[in-house]
């Protein structure tokens, strides 16, 4: 596996995700996730584990989607756990991730809720 830039702040993960996704690098995207991470995607399902996340992103990125960085909301940090989130540009719902500090000081996603749209009332 190639050597990837590590996220040394929780907020770095979103930037690295956008860069790697736009480069079509599914392995690079998966490297941002903990070995046993849980991704709430596709909608209504969960993808569990870094390898399954890599396979999912390989399929998604094969279509050549373009991602833009979104302005993050303030990060909440408690010890080695942090919550990062961004409001989508279309204003619908929210994106939220729980990240964990690794022994080398870098951060990886452990839980990822990339799309949440509140139910209509």
C-alpha positions in Angstrom: 0.0 0.0 0.0 1.4 3.4 -0.9 2.4 5.8 1.9 -0.4 8.4 2.3 -0.4 11.7 4.0 -1.9 11.2 7.5 -4.6 13.4 9.0 -2.8 15.0 11.9 -6.0 17.0 12.9 -9.5 15.7 12.7 -10.4 18.4 10.2 -7.7 17.1 7.8 -9.7 14.0 7.0 -12.4 15.9 5.0 -9.7 17.7 2.9 -7.9 14.4 2.2 -11.2 12.7 1.4 -12.0 15.3 -1.2 -8.5 15.2 -2.7 -8.4 11.4 -2.9 -11.9 11.0 -4.2 -11.4 13.5 -7.0 -8.2 11.6 -7.9 -10.2 8.4 -8.1 -8.1 6.8 -5.4 -10.4 4.4 -3.5 -7.5 2.9 -1.6 -6.5 6.4 -0.5 -10.1 7.1 0.7 -10.2 3.8 2.6 -6.9 4.6 4.3 -8.8 7.5 6.1 -10.9 4.8 7.9 -10.1 2.6 10.9 -9.7 -1.1 10.1 -13.2 -1.7 11.6 -14.9 1.5 10.7 -18.7 1.7 10.0 -19.9 3.8 7.0 -23.6 4.5 6.8 -23.7 4.2 3.0 -25.3 3.4 0.6 -28.4 5.0 2.1 -30.3 2.7 4.5 -27.3 0.3 4.7 -23.9 0.0 6.4 -20.5 -0.8 5.0 -18.3 -2.3 7.7 -14.5 -2.5 7.6 -11.7 -0.7 5.6 -11.6 -3.3 2.8 -15.4 -3.2 2.3 -15.2 0.6 2.3 -12.4 0.5 -0.3 -14.6 -1.8 -2.5 -17.6 0.5 -2.2 -15.5 3.6 -3.1 -14.0 1.9 -6.0 -17.5 1.5 -7.5 -18.6 5.0 -6.6 -15.4 6.6 -7.9 -15.6 4.6 -11.2 -18.4 7.0 -12.2 -16.0 10.0 -11.9 -18.0 12.1 -9.3 -16.5 15.4 -8.3 -16.5 16.5 -4.6 -16.1 20.0 -3.2 -14.8 20.8 0.3 -17.6 22.0 2.6 -17.1 24.4 5.4 -16.8 22.3 8.6 -18.7 23.0 11.7 -16.6 23.3 14.9 -14.9 20.0 15.8 -15.7 18.5 19.2 -12.8 16.7 20.9 -12.8 14.6 24.0 -9.4 12.9 24.6 -8.7 10.6 21.6 -12.2 10.9 20.1 -13.6 13.7 18.0 -16.8 14.5 16.2 -16.5 16.3 12.8 -19.4 17.5 10.8 -20.3 19.6 7.7 -23.6 21.0 6.5 -24.0 20.0 2.8 -24.0 22.9 0.4 -27.6 22.2 -0.6 -28.7 22.7 3.1 -30.3 19.3 3.3 -29.4 17.3 6.4 -25.9 17.0 7.8 -22.8 14.9 7.6 -21.1 13.7 10.7 -18.0 11.5 11.5 -16.5 10.2 14.7 -12.7 10.0 14.5 -10.2 8.4 16.8 -6.6 9.5 17.5 -4.1 6.8 16.6 -0.9 5.9 18.5 1.1 7.9 16.1 -1.0 11.0 16.7 -2.9 10.8 13.4 -6.7 10.5 13.2 -8.9 7.9 11.4 -12.7 7.8 10.9 -14.4 5.1 13.0 -18.1 6.1 12.2 -19.2 8.0 9.1 -22.7 9.3 8.5 -22.2 11.0 5.1 -25.8 11.7 4.4 -28.5 12.3 6.9 -31.8 13.9 5.8 -34.3 14.4 8.6 -37.6 12.8 8.0 -40.3 15.2 6.6 -42.8 16.3 9.2 
